[in-house]
Structure formats: structure tokens, C-alpha cells
Amino acid sequence: MKIRPFRSPSLPSLRTNDVTPQTPRSAPTSPVQPRNLPTRPSVPTPEQLQAGKNNLKPADYGVVHPDLQGIRTRRDNLQSGHQFADFTSDVRHSTGALMSKPNGNRLLTELNGRTNAVNPGQVGTLNKPLTVADVYSGRNERIPNANAPRHDGTYGGIQQAYRYDGKPGPGLPSTLKYDDRFSEQHPGTRFNSLGHESVHAWRNANGVAVSPLEVSPRRNDPIIQNNDPIVGKVIGHHSHMQEEFETVGMKPTPHSPNRDGWTPSENKIRQEHGLPLRNDYSGETPAKVDTLANNINAGLLDQRSWSTKLWDRNPAPPIQPMIDHLEK
């Protein structure tokens, strides 16, 4: 048996002016159908990636931790889509650091647990969840790290975040400003800034924060109205510093919703992360602030005669009732 040599089948030429020998010149050739091969995906350029971030749909609420649905990042009017995504990522990182230690975990867990209490009668939705703390970027703010209670714009509304005459209020949610650039030279400690503002939020949510004088029930007290404006300024400064001293942990918080008396502080967070403790707030200390108040008591407000002063060398400080009203 002879083996015939293999001949490859003839294929029509891809050129239109070529024909096979078996096809008459006058007859058109059949076109070759190209195969539809999938195109190889190209790697996006940095410009394309940036454009994609810029075109992200505005996300109103960003999740910072799966166990903290009541604490969300919020996008402001100045943030592009990719800036908000980057900001949320940074807050998540700082939140994770706080949640990794006992005091930070308890702080955020208890704060999150107040979400329903500070939003009475309200129902959250997927697109607009109830929150106890909204975290905005503070990088473009005059004070980049800050906090404030969310309220209805009335004195009675904002007073719910504070204690008066030794009685805590029902509590309010908070708006936090967090600067994701803060401590860029030491980015590993940026979580502490979020921790400090979260302590303020915890205090607002539990109604134990120290009230500013200008929104307190006794903001028009005669001791304020009938004396030099410095009196009101000193009382207001004293209450402001008291709030910061308690938040930092330089002075104890006199009220707690917990049976064990636990309250959060920045120094508790610092201690569990091996950071040095703070012993002042912007150069102010409890001793310095008390000295200023005592000088007002003894100098400007003590208008007694010399004989009365000689008889009673230790009178009740005139501004102490106001300080107790705000700080007790």
C-alpha cells in the first residue's frame, strides 16, 4: 500500500484580487469570517484611575467599623469622591487602632450603643442610618479637630448634652471634625486625635459634658449681667477647661452611666498604647485655671469693707455657685 503525500487543503486568499484555480475569474470569492477573539484587558493608567475616583457617586455615609454602625464618616461639599474614599479609609484605620485595646474598644462600643437613645422616635434607613457620631474631615477647618453636639437650634435642645447642678442630661449625638493630616510626622498616633474627639462624643451622648456658659440655663444670671464682662469670660473659660481636663483625664468625671464608674479619657487611650500621658491642655492646667478664678473672686468681686474682710477671711467665692452649676 502506497502512502500518499499529505497535502494541506487550499485556503482562499485573504487578498481580494487572488482566486483559487477552481474558481472562475468572473465569480466573486467568499469572504473569510474573522474569529471574534476576546480582547485582552489593558492596565488602566494612573490618569484613568484618578478619573474613576473623581467620578465616584457621592456617598453620604461611610462605615468605619462593622461593629459600629452608628459611627459614620460624612462627605462635605468640598470633598471629591476619591478624597472622601481616602478619608474614610484613614478613619477606619484609626478606628481599628482604638478598637484593638480595651479602653478604646469600650469607648466606641458604648458610644455606638447610645445611637437609638440620642435619636428618640426616629427610624434609620439604608441610605440615611441613625448615627450617634458623624465624622467629617477637618483639614480645611480653622480648628481641624473638634466636636459639637447635634441639636435642634434651641437652648433646650443643646442643653441635653450637658449636666447642670449635678444632674446629667438625656444626651445628644455629635458632629466630629477629624484631621487626617494631623501628626503627619507621626502617623501611627493619629488615632489618638480621633480618640480624644470620640471621648467628647461619649460625654455628649451620655449628657455628662460640661456646658458652655452661653447656652446654660443661668446664662443671664445677675452675676454675669451686673459685673464686668471679664467675670463671664473667666467662668466660661473655667467651664471650657473643665470639659477638656475631664476629657484628657487630668480631672475625674463626676458622673458615669456605668455601675463600675468607668468613664473614658484620652490618657487611658494613651496609656494602653504606650504613649506619654498629657499633663496640660494647650498649656493650661487645673491649678492655673483655679488661680485665675480665685483672683476674680478676691479682687474684682469682693467689694466688702476692710472690717468685714478682717472678720471673715474665707468668704464663699462669689462665682463658685455658677461654677458648680456648670461643673458639679
Secondary structure, DSSP 8 states (H G I E B T S, - for coil): -------------SSTT---TTS-TTS------------------HHHHHHHHHT----SEEES-TT-TTEEEE--TT--HHHHHHHHHHHHHHHHHHHTSHHHHHHHHHHHHTTTTTSTT----SSS---SEEEEE-TTSSSSSEEEE---SSHHHHGGGEEBTTB------EEEEE-TTTTTTSGGGTHHHHHHHHHHHHHHHTT-EE--GGGSTTTT-HHHHTS-HHHHHHHHHHHHHHHHHHHHTSS--S--SSTT-----HHHHHHHTT------BTTB-HHHHHHHHHHIIIIIS----HHHHHH-SS---TTHHHHHHHH-
